[in-house]
Amino acid sequence: MDQPRIDRARGSRLKQAMIASGHRKAMALAAELSISPAAITKWIQGHAMSVDHARTLAALLNVSLDWLLMGRNGPDWLRPDQLSELERDLIGKLRERPVRVTKLFIGLTAEIPIVPASDQSGHAQP
């Protein structure tokens, strides 16, 4: 019997889309879709999903079905004209660094607490 095919790249795209759309927790997304959080977790791992679920996810996460399933034609938030000048500058600087440094930077930023937009005054907190 054939083993089900795992598509880790698709799972990674799903995770990217979740983060970009503010769905950081599988449980919250699962509640919006009326499915189990385990299903979301399996999809993030790259397990198969139905076309109906993929279509609903793409609409909810504001990405194209083509990008979500196949990785073609990236979502709008990946287009250069959708990035701020600061974001483009950061990406440019990261591209100049070795992959090891970029991975360390990503790990570091994951540890920094997210400050709600209403609390961002541009001034350092005491």
TANOR-V111936 format. One line per field, one symbol per residue. burial: b if it has 24 or more other C-alpha atoms within 12 Angstrom, else e. A space follows every 10 residues. Layout:
BEGIN
burial=???
END
This chain:
BEGIN
burial=eeeeeeeeeb bbbbbbbbee eeeeebeebb eeeeeeeebb bebbebbbbe eebbeebbeb bbbbbebbbe eeeebeeeee eeeeeeeeee eeeeeeeeee eeeeeeeeee eeeeeeeeee eeeeee
END
